[in-house]
Amino acid sequence: MWDPTLGQFQPGYPAQMNDLQFINAPVILDVTGDGMAEVLQSSAMYDLQGYGAAGLPADGFPKLTGGWSVASAGAGDLDGDGTLELALSTREGNLFLWSTAGATCQSVEWPKNGHDLHNSGNYATDADRPGPIFDVTIERVGDEIVVRFTGSGDDGTCGSAAGYRITAGDVVVDAPAGATEVRLPAATLPAGTVVSVQGIDDVGNIGFAGTAVLGAATTPSAPVVRVVPVVPAGPAATPPRRTLPATGGDPAGALPLLLLGLAVAGRSAIRRVTSAQRASPCSPRGVVATPRNGS
């Protein structure tokens, strides 16, 4: 670890790894819960190393994988318990997941390869989007549309958003931090308008939207909208069925075949009758009887 204020490595660094590090990079964040960042690095030695102060192994490390690692470890709160989990895959396709004591909401030093979701490689870049907006509802109150929602964090679920953006058709309204309600003019919003609410952080990252659909006008103050349902598409139009002529289900198509069949059968019958007439009834078939003289 490098100390930019002193222009030198911190004591104990660079730390020695046990093998090659394939196309991956260190991840730097607190996974022990002591408030100090650890350096996490995987290699071809079937493990994930964690280095703490003075370059010494962090508590609970190394993590054994039994296979080469060809990616950086990922960190996030997967179960919503307020602490981070670590995930790492191996070349053989095995995925490992470990619980840690590191807080979900912390000042992360270097959370992924490339530093951030923009892959800027810049320590100062904030690319964490605000979390999603929940509980979006719409209510008609007189000549206004009241949009209510539950706010989000600044970085995912951590902190508080710096503001909110409400979009309803062509109408865009920004609300300040802490807002939970916005009023829009009903006259400009027809029924069926999709209303979305997004958090905005202090550097302009826009979060995941919560949406609702404006219903038709009803009795004032009566809620007319719920969270947007997923409406399955209607059944596709069934094309008219046409049965193959051979099944007899299509009279128009069967008639020509029927006439053709009768013609072929009739011709065959005529040939058999003609052959029979040429042969003598008392002689073997195909031998013609010759009358005797005087008889």
Short mmCIF file of the C-alpha atoms (twelve columns), coordinates in Angstrom:
data_MODEL
# 
_entry.id   MODEL 
# 
loop_
_atom_site.group_PDB 
_atom_site.id 
_atom_site.type_symbol 
_atom_site.label_atom_id 
_atom_site.label_alt_id 
_atom_site.label_comp_id 
_atom_site.label_asym_id 
_atom_site.label_seq_id 
_atom_site.Cartn_x 
_atom_site.Cartn_y 
_atom_site.Cartn_z 
_atom_site.pdbx_PDB_model_num 
ATOM 1   C CA . MET A 1   0.000   0.000   0.000   1 
ATOM 2   C CA . TRP A 2   1.318   3.399   -0.991  1 
ATOM 3   C CA . ASP A 3   1.083   6.509   1.160   1 
ATOM 4   C CA . PRO A 4   0.751   9.472   -1.238  1 
ATOM 5   C CA . THR A 5   1.333   12.017  1.520   1 
ATOM 6   C CA . LEU A 6   4.757   10.557  2.306   1 
ATOM 7   C CA . GLY A 7   5.556   9.283   -1.170  1 
ATOM 8   C CA . GLN A 8   6.441   5.815   0.077   1 
ATOM 9   C CA . PHE A 9   5.001   2.416   0.910   1 
ATOM 10  C CA . GLN A 10  3.304   1.904   4.241   1 
ATOM 11  C CA . PRO A 11  5.216   -0.312  6.693   1 
ATOM 12  C CA . GLY A 12  5.028   -3.992  5.741   1 
ATOM 13  C CA . TYR A 13  4.316   -3.285  2.076   1 
ATOM 14  C CA . PRO A 14  4.686   -4.425  -0.590  1 
ATOM 15  C CA . ALA A 15  3.481   -7.700  0.906   1 
ATOM 16  C CA . GLN A 16  4.622   -10.958 -0.658  1 
ATOM 17  C CA . MET A 17  2.026   -13.043 -2.519  1 
ATOM 18  C CA . ASN A 18  2.333   -16.820 -2.770  1 
ATOM 19  C CA . ASP A 19  1.787   -17.185 -6.527  1 
ATOM 20  C CA . LEU A 20  0.773   -15.513 -9.783  1 
ATOM 21  C CA . GLN A 21  -2.199  -13.158 -9.899  1 
ATOM 22  C CA . PHE A 22  -4.036  -13.796 -13.176 1 
ATOM 23  C CA . ILE A 23  -5.847  -10.862 -14.842 1 
ATOM 24  C CA . ASN A 24  -7.174  -9.617  -11.495 1 
ATOM 25  C CA . ALA A 25  -6.450  -6.765  -9.148  1 
ATOM 26  C CA . PRO A 26  -6.566  -6.106  -5.393  1 
ATOM 27  C CA . VAL A 27  -9.755  -5.059  -3.637  1 
ATOM 28  C CA . ILE A 28  -9.278  -2.693  -0.686  1 
ATOM 29  C CA . LEU A 29  -12.003 -2.362  1.967   1 
ATOM 30  C CA . ASP A 30  -12.724 -3.171  5.602   1 
ATOM 31  C CA . VAL A 31  -13.774 -6.816  5.990   1 
ATOM 32  C CA . THR A 32  -12.781 -7.322  9.631   1 
ATOM 33  C CA . GLY A 33  -14.921 -4.602  11.183  1 
ATOM 34  C CA . ASP A 34  -12.002 -2.707  12.739  1 
ATOM 35  C CA . GLY A 35  -12.561 0.401   10.629  1 
ATOM 36  C CA . MET A 36  -9.299  -0.121  8.725   1 
ATOM 37  C CA . ALA A 37  -9.163  -1.305  5.123   1 
ATOM 38  C CA . GLU A 38  -7.640  -4.673  4.222   1 
ATOM 39  C CA . VAL A 39  -6.063  -5.603  0.889   1 
ATOM 40  C CA . LEU A 40  -7.648  -8.677  -0.710  1 
ATOM 41  C CA . GLN A 41  -5.850  -10.500 -3.512  1 
ATOM 42  C CA . SER A 42  -6.410  -13.929 -5.096  1 
ATOM 43  C CA . SER A 43  -3.896  -16.028 -6.982  1 
ATOM 44  C CA . ALA A 44  -3.126  -19.407 -8.520  1 
ATOM 45  C CA . MET A 45  -2.361  -20.886 -5.095  1 
ATOM 46  C CA . TYR A 46  -5.978  -21.892 -4.448  1 
ATOM 47  C CA . ASP A 47  -6.766  -19.112 -1.974  1 
ATOM 48  C CA . LEU A 48  -7.793  -15.521 -1.330  1 
ATOM 49  C CA . GLN A 49  -5.252  -13.587 0.708   1 
ATOM 50  C CA . GLY A 50  -6.132  -10.701 3.027   1 
ATOM 51  C CA . TYR A 51  -3.474  -8.290  4.298   1 
ATOM 52  C CA . GLY A 52  -3.973  -5.846  7.160   1 
ATOM 53  C CA . ALA A 53  -1.731  -3.446  9.041   1 
ATOM 54  C CA . ALA A 54  2.009   -3.907  8.493   1 
ATOM 55  C CA . GLY A 55  1.270   -6.350  5.657   1 
ATOM 56  C CA . LEU A 56  0.277   -9.137  8.054   1 
ATOM 57  C CA . PRO A 57  -2.550  -11.613 7.323   1 
ATOM 58  C CA . ALA A 58  -5.937  -10.221 8.341   1 
ATOM 59  C CA . ASP A 59  -8.161  -12.122 10.762  1 
ATOM 60  C CA . GLY A 60  -9.823  -15.061 9.027   1 
ATOM 61  C CA . PHE A 61  -7.458  -15.126 6.053   1 
ATOM 62  C CA . PRO A 62  -6.485  -16.737 3.783   1 
ATOM 63  C CA . LYS A 63  -9.745  -18.120 2.373   1 
ATOM 64  C CA . LEU A 64  -9.171  -21.470 0.649   1 
ATOM 65  C CA . THR A 65  -10.755 -22.125 -2.759  1 
ATOM 66  C CA . GLY A 66  -9.064  -25.264 -4.086  1 
ATOM 67  C CA . GLY A 67  -8.685  -23.720 -7.536  1 
ATOM 68  C CA . TRP A 68  -7.037  -20.925 -9.482  1 
ATOM 69  C CA . SER A 69  -8.676  -17.522 -9.237  1 
ATOM 70  C CA . VAL A 70  -8.849  -15.455 -12.423 1 
ATOM 71  C CA . ALA A 71  -10.914 -12.519 -11.144 1 
ATOM 72  C CA . SER A 72  -10.972 -9.999  -8.330  1 
ATOM 73  C CA . ALA A 73  -13.155 -10.663 -5.317  1 
ATOM 74  C CA . GLY A 74  -16.527 -8.919  -5.242  1 
ATOM 75  C CA . ALA A 75  -18.031 -7.339  -2.120  1 
ATOM 76  C CA . GLY A 76  -21.611 -6.434  -1.240  1 
ATOM 77  C CA . ASP A 77  -24.367 -6.912  1.299   1 
ATOM 78  C CA . LEU A 78  -26.206 -9.842  -0.278  1 
ATOM 79  C CA . ASP A 79  -28.524 -10.704 2.614   1 
ATOM 80  C CA . GLY A 80  -29.290 -7.207  3.893   1 
ATOM 81  C CA . ASP A 81  -27.825 -7.766  7.372   1 
ATOM 82  C CA . GLY A 82  -25.682 -4.627  7.313   1 
ATOM 83  C CA . THR A 83  -22.372 -6.426  6.753   1 
ATOM 84  C CA . LEU A 84  -20.469 -7.289  3.599   1 
ATOM 85  C CA . GLU A 85  -20.150 -10.647 1.904   1 
ATOM 86  C CA . LEU A 86  -17.210 -11.593 -0.320  1 
ATOM 87  C CA . ALA A 87  -17.657 -13.556 -3.542  1 
ATOM 88  C CA . LEU A 88  -14.927 -15.163 -5.643  1 
ATOM 89  C CA . SER A 89  -15.022 -17.590 -8.569  1 
ATOM 90  C CA . THR A 90  -12.346 -20.028 -9.686  1 
ATOM 91  C CA . ARG A 91  -11.196 -21.126 -13.113 1 
ATOM 92  C CA . GLU A 92  -13.050 -24.423 -12.662 1 
ATOM 93  C CA . GLY A 93  -16.337 -22.533 -12.302 1 
ATOM 94  C CA . ASN A 94  -16.816 -22.796 -8.526  1 
ATOM 95  C CA . LEU A 95  -18.240 -19.741 -6.769  1 
ATOM 96  C CA . PHE A 96  -17.309 -19.087 -3.136  1 
ATOM 97  C CA . LEU A 97  -19.155 -16.787 -0.753  1 
ATOM 98  C CA . TRP A 98  -17.940 -15.687 2.686   1 
ATOM 99  C CA . SER A 99  -19.514 -13.551 5.385   1 
ATOM 100 C CA . THR A 100 -17.420 -10.750 6.884   1 
ATOM 101 C CA . ALA A 101 -17.640 -8.318  9.795   1 
ATOM 102 C CA . GLY A 102 -17.115 -5.286  7.536   1 
ATOM 103 C CA . ALA A 103 -19.947 -2.736  7.560   1 
ATOM 104 C CA . THR A 104 -22.012 -2.330  4.398   1 
ATOM 105 C CA . CYS A 105 -21.922 1.452   4.694   1 
ATOM 106 C CA . GLN A 106 -18.265 2.397   4.871   1 
ATOM 107 C CA . SER A 107 -15.779 4.599   3.092   1 
ATOM 108 C CA . VAL A 108 -14.602 2.056   0.547   1 
ATOM 109 C CA . GLU A 109 -11.034 2.551   -0.660  1 
ATOM 110 C CA . TRP A 110 -10.930 0.429   -3.834  1 
ATOM 111 C CA . PRO A 111 -14.005 -1.825  -4.092  1 
ATOM 112 C CA . LYS A 112 -13.386 -3.497  -7.475  1 
ATOM 113 C CA . ASN A 113 -11.069 -3.907  -10.416 1 
ATOM 114 C CA . GLY A 114 -11.035 -0.480  -12.067 1 
ATOM 115 C CA . HIS A 115 -12.138 1.162   -8.771  1 
ATOM 116 C CA . ASP A 116 -15.786 1.882   -9.702  1 
ATOM 117 C CA . LEU A 117 -18.703 0.994   -11.972 1 
ATOM 118 C CA . HIS A 118 -17.330 3.419   -14.568 1 
ATOM 119 C CA . ASN A 119 -13.975 1.598   -14.456 1 
ATOM 120 C CA . SER A 120 -12.335 4.992   -14.198 1 
ATOM 121 C CA . GLY A 121 -9.296  3.782   -12.248 1 
ATOM 122 C CA . ASN A 122 -9.553  7.074   -10.364 1 
ATOM 123 C CA . TYR A 123 -9.579  6.974   -6.574  1 
ATOM 124 C CA . ALA A 124 -11.719 10.142  -6.392  1 
ATOM 125 C CA . THR A 125 -14.509 8.936   -8.715  1 
ATOM 126 C CA . ASP A 126 -17.934 8.402   -7.147  1 
ATOM 127 C CA . ALA A 127 -19.907 6.118   -9.464  1 
ATOM 128 C CA . ASP A 128 -22.240 4.578   -6.863  1 
ATOM 129 C CA . ARG A 129 -25.858 5.213   -7.799  1 
ATOM 130 C CA . PRO A 130 -28.583 5.958   -5.255  1 
ATOM 131 C CA . GLY A 131 -30.730 2.997   -4.299  1 
ATOM 132 C CA . PRO A 132 -34.177 2.251   -5.749  1 
ATOM 133 C CA . ILE A 133 -37.311 4.196   -4.818  1 
ATOM 134 C CA . PHE A 134 -40.079 2.241   -3.079  1 
ATOM 135 C CA . ASP A 135 -43.778 2.705   -2.275  1 
ATOM 136 C CA . VAL A 136 -44.610 5.045   -5.159  1 
ATOM 137 C CA . THR A 137 -48.322 5.960   -5.100  1 
ATOM 138 C CA . ILE A 138 -50.418 8.563   -6.908  1 
ATOM 139 C CA . GLU A 139 -53.562 10.284  -5.674  1 
ATOM 140 C CA . ARG A 140 -55.850 12.862  -7.287  1 
ATOM 141 C CA . VAL A 141 -56.585 15.724  -4.923  1 
ATOM 142 C CA . GLY A 142 -58.734 18.380  -6.555  1 
ATOM 143 C CA . ASP A 143 -56.878 19.662  -9.606  1 
ATOM 144 C CA . GLU A 144 -53.558 18.205  -8.496  1 
ATOM 145 C CA . ILE A 145 -51.797 14.870  -8.691  1 
ATOM 146 C CA . VAL A 146 -50.009 13.969  -5.440  1 
ATOM 147 C CA . VAL A 147 -47.016 11.641  -5.859  1 
ATOM 148 C CA . ARG A 148 -45.764 10.015  -2.647  1 
ATOM 149 C CA . PHE A 149 -42.692 7.802   -2.253  1 
ATOM 150 C CA . THR A 150 -40.104 6.421   0.158   1 
ATOM 151 C CA . GLY A 151 -36.639 7.900   -0.345  1 
ATOM 152 C CA . SER A 152 -33.381 6.097   -1.079  1 
ATOM 153 C CA . GLY A 153 -29.757 6.225   -0.029  1 
ATOM 154 C CA . ASP A 154 -26.992 8.232   -1.659  1 
ATOM 155 C CA . ASP A 155 -24.733 5.248   -2.428  1 
ATOM 156 C CA . GLY A 156 -27.119 2.346   -2.803  1 
ATOM 157 C CA . THR A 157 -28.926 2.073   0.516   1 
ATOM 158 C CA . CYS A 158 -26.273 4.066   2.410   1 
ATOM 159 C CA . GLY A 159 -26.766 7.707   3.351   1 
ATOM 160 C CA . SER A 160 -29.524 9.902   1.908   1 
ATOM 161 C CA . ALA A 161 -30.057 11.070  -1.632  1 
ATOM 162 C CA . ALA A 162 -29.221 14.710  -2.371  1 
ATOM 163 C CA . GLY A 163 -32.513 15.099  -4.221  1 
ATOM 164 C CA . TYR A 164 -35.169 13.389  -6.329  1 
ATOM 165 C CA . ARG A 165 -36.318 13.617  -9.928  1 
ATOM 166 C CA . ILE A 166 -39.979 13.029  -10.732 1 
ATOM 167 C CA . THR A 167 -40.882 12.415  -14.379 1 
ATOM 168 C CA . ALA A 168 -44.496 12.250  -15.597 1 
ATOM 169 C CA . GLY A 169 -44.788 12.249  -19.369 1 
ATOM 170 C CA . ASP A 170 -43.181 15.507  -20.496 1 
ATOM 171 C CA . VAL A 171 -43.261 16.976  -16.990 1 
ATOM 172 C CA . VAL A 172 -39.962 16.798  -15.044 1 
ATOM 173 C CA . VAL A 173 -39.763 18.118  -11.470 1 
ATOM 174 C CA . ASP A 174 -36.768 18.013  -9.098  1 
ATOM 175 C CA . ALA A 175 -37.431 17.721  -5.351  1 
ATOM 176 C CA . PRO A 176 -34.952 18.442  -2.541  1 
ATOM 177 C CA . ALA A 177 -33.349 15.976  -0.157  1 
ATOM 178 C CA . GLY A 178 -35.767 14.527  2.355   1 
ATOM 179 C CA . ALA A 179 -38.821 14.984  0.131   1 
ATOM 180 C CA . THR A 180 -41.514 12.308  0.296   1 
ATOM 181 C CA . GLU A 181 -44.254 14.038  -1.713  1 
ATOM 182 C CA . VAL A 182 -44.574 16.104  -4.897  1 
ATOM 183 C CA . ARG A 183 -47.684 17.794  -6.351  1 
ATOM 184 C CA . LEU A 184 -48.235 18.034  -10.104 1 
ATOM 185 C CA . PRO A 185 -51.001 19.770  -12.109 1 
ATOM 186 C CA . ALA A 186 -53.642 17.176  -13.033 1 
ATOM 187 C CA . ALA A 187 -54.680 18.999  -16.206 1 
ATOM 188 C CA . THR A 188 -51.380 18.147  -17.942 1 
ATOM 189 C CA . LEU A 189 -51.420 14.438  -17.076 1 
ATOM 190 C CA . PRO A 190 -53.879 12.141  -18.856 1 
ATOM 191 C CA . ALA A 191 -54.845 8.745   -17.505 1 
ATOM 192 C CA . GLY A 192 -52.214 6.111   -18.264 1 
ATOM 193 C CA . THR A 193 -49.274 8.458   -17.691 1 
ATOM 194 C CA . VAL A 194 -46.281 6.627   -16.165 1 
ATOM 195 C CA . VAL A 195 -44.802 8.516   -13.221 1 
ATOM 196 C CA . SER A 196 -41.236 7.655   -12.159 1 
ATOM 197 C CA . VAL A 197 -39.202 8.796   -9.152  1 
ATOM 198 C CA . GLN A 198 -35.380 8.575   -8.992  1 
ATOM 199 C CA . GLY A 199 -32.825 9.563   -6.386  1 
ATOM 200 C CA . ILE A 200 -29.923 11.857  -7.315  1 
ATOM 201 C CA . ASP A 201 -26.646 11.973  -5.366  1 
ATOM 202 C CA . ASP A 202 -24.321 14.909  -4.795  1 
ATOM 203 C CA . VAL A 203 -22.285 14.281  -7.967  1 
ATOM 204 C CA . GLY A 204 -25.292 13.754  -10.246 1 
ATOM 205 C CA . ASN A 205 -25.571 9.959   -10.322 1 
ATOM 206 C CA . ILE A 206 -29.213 9.031   -10.910 1 
ATOM 207 C CA . GLY A 207 -30.630 6.000   -9.142  1 
ATOM 208 C CA . PHE A 208 -33.058 3.234   -10.003 1 
ATOM 209 C CA . ALA A 209 -36.618 4.398   -10.632 1 
ATOM 210 C CA . GLY A 210 -39.761 3.556   -8.751  1 
ATOM 211 C CA . THR A 211 -42.834 3.862   -10.988 1 
ATOM 212 C CA . ALA A 212 -46.616 4.064   -10.890 1 
ATOM 213 C CA . VAL A 213 -49.327 4.617   -13.512 1 
ATOM 214 C CA . LEU A 214 -51.912 7.388   -13.298 1 
ATOM 215 C CA . GLY A 215 -55.464 6.066   -13.382 1 
ATOM 216 C CA . ALA A 216 -58.669 7.708   -14.590 1 
ATOM 217 C CA . ALA A 217 -60.251 10.535  -12.609 1 
ATOM 218 C CA . THR A 218 -62.455 9.361   -9.729  1 
ATOM 219 C CA . THR A 219 -63.846 10.873  -6.570  1 
ATOM 220 C CA . PRO A 220 -61.350 13.430  -5.238  1 
ATOM 221 C CA . SER A 221 -58.958 12.129  -2.606  1 
ATOM 222 C CA . ALA A 222 -59.588 8.526   -3.617  1 
ATOM 223 C CA . PRO A 223 -56.394 6.636   -4.442  1 
ATOM 224 C CA . VAL A 224 -56.449 5.638   -8.077  1 
ATOM 225 C CA . VAL A 225 -53.007 4.163   -8.625  1 
ATOM 226 C CA . ARG A 226 -50.877 1.417   -7.140  1 
ATOM 227 C CA . VAL A 227 -47.356 0.292   -7.905  1 
ATOM 228 C CA . VAL A 228 -47.175 -0.583  -11.573 1 
ATOM 229 C CA . PRO A 229 -48.456 -4.119  -12.170 1 
ATOM 230 C CA . VAL A 230 -46.892 -6.342  -14.761 1 
ATOM 231 C CA . VAL A 231 -49.705 -6.961  -17.211 1 
ATOM 232 C CA . PRO A 232 -49.170 -10.088 -19.285 1 
ATOM 233 C CA . ALA A 233 -49.603 -9.640  -22.977 1 
ATOM 234 C CA . GLY A 234 -52.916 -10.810 -24.412 1 
ATOM 235 C CA . PRO A 235 -53.123 -14.029 -26.405 1 
ATOM 236 C CA . ALA A 236 -51.826 -13.724 -29.912 1 
ATOM 237 C CA . ALA A 237 -54.449 -13.715 -32.647 1 
ATOM 238 C CA . THR A 238 -55.015 -17.244 -33.902 1 
ATOM 239 C CA . PRO A 239 -54.787 -17.473 -37.706 1 
ATOM 240 C CA . PRO A 240 -57.707 -19.205 -39.479 1 
ATOM 241 C CA . ARG A 241 -57.166 -22.961 -39.627 1 
ATOM 242 C CA . ARG A 242 -57.018 -24.652 -42.980 1 
ATOM 243 C CA . THR A 243 -57.157 -28.444 -42.962 1 
ATOM 244 C CA . LEU A 244 -55.121 -30.304 -45.531 1 
ATOM 245 C CA . PRO A 245 -57.241 -31.628 -48.392 1 
ATOM 246 C CA . ALA A 246 -56.278 -35.237 -47.600 1 
ATOM 247 C CA . THR A 247 -58.241 -35.075 -44.346 1 
ATOM 248 C CA . GLY A 248 -61.446 -34.175 -46.090 1 
ATOM 249 C CA . GLY A 249 -61.889 -31.126 -43.894 1 
ATOM 250 C CA . ASP A 250 -61.716 -28.664 -46.808 1 
ATOM 251 C CA . PRO A 251 -64.451 -29.345 -49.381 1 
ATOM 252 C CA . ALA A 252 -63.064 -26.808 -51.846 1 
ATOM 253 C CA . GLY A 253 -59.682 -28.466 -51.785 1 
ATOM 254 C CA . ALA A 254 -60.983 -32.069 -51.701 1 
ATOM 255 C CA . LEU A 255 -63.272 -31.894 -54.761 1 
ATOM 256 C CA . PRO A 256 -60.521 -31.773 -57.421 1 
ATOM 257 C CA . LEU A 257 -58.759 -34.720 -55.779 1 
ATOM 258 C CA . LEU A 258 -62.003 -36.680 -55.631 1 
ATOM 259 C CA . LEU A 259 -62.687 -36.150 -59.369 1 
ATOM 260 C CA . LEU A 260 -59.102 -37.099 -60.215 1 
ATOM 261 C CA . GLY A 261 -59.412 -40.301 -58.199 1 
ATOM 262 C CA . LEU A 262 -62.686 -41.256 -59.935 1 
ATOM 263 C CA . ALA A 263 -61.129 -40.661 -63.355 1 
ATOM 264 C CA . VAL A 264 -58.126 -42.888 -62.579 1 
ATOM 265 C CA . ALA A 265 -60.337 -45.655 -61.193 1 
ATOM 266 C CA . GLY A 266 -62.654 -45.544 -64.218 1 
ATOM 267 C CA . ARG A 267 -59.831 -45.791 -66.692 1 
ATOM 268 C CA . SER A 268 -58.378 -48.771 -64.872 1 
ATOM 269 C CA . ALA A 269 -61.757 -50.538 -64.945 1 
ATOM 270 C CA . ILE A 270 -62.100 -49.967 -68.724 1 
ATOM 271 C CA . ARG A 271 -58.691 -51.527 -69.331 1 
ATOM 272 C CA . ARG A 272 -59.650 -54.645 -67.369 1 
ATOM 273 C CA . VAL A 273 -62.922 -55.079 -69.311 1 
ATOM 274 C CA . THR A 274 -61.174 -54.681 -72.661 1 
ATOM 275 C CA . SER A 275 -58.593 -57.320 -71.781 1 
ATOM 276 C CA . ALA A 276 -61.310 -59.739 -70.723 1 
ATOM 277 C CA . GLN A 277 -63.204 -59.311 -74.004 1 
ATOM 278 C CA . ARG A 278 -60.131 -60.185 -76.048 1 
ATOM 279 C CA . ALA A 279 -59.654 -63.520 -74.267 1 
ATOM 280 C CA . SER A 280 -61.859 -66.608 -74.870 1 
ATOM 281 C CA . PRO A 281 -64.027 -67.559 -71.928 1 
ATOM 282 C CA . CYS A 282 -62.903 -71.208 -72.299 1 
ATOM 283 C CA . SER A 283 -59.264 -70.650 -73.044 1 
ATOM 284 C CA . PRO A 284 -56.458 -69.655 -70.798 1 
ATOM 285 C CA . ARG A 285 -56.187 -65.910 -70.454 1 
ATOM 286 C CA . GLY A 286 -54.344 -64.362 -73.345 1 
ATOM 287 C CA . VAL A 287 -54.898 -67.356 -75.775 1 
ATOM 288 C CA . VAL A 288 -57.428 -66.709 -78.614 1 
ATOM 289 C CA . ALA A 289 -59.607 -69.705 -79.816 1 
ATOM 290 C CA . THR A 290 -59.477 -70.396 -83.631 1 
ATOM 291 C CA . PRO A 291 -62.641 -71.925 -85.240 1 
ATOM 292 C CA . ARG A 292 -62.249 -75.218 -87.230 1 
ATOM 293 C CA . ASN A 293 -63.115 -75.606 -90.951 1 
ATOM 294 C CA . GLY A 294 -66.717 -76.477 -91.575 1 
ATOM 295 C CA . SER A 295 -67.773 -75.936 -88.089 1 
# 
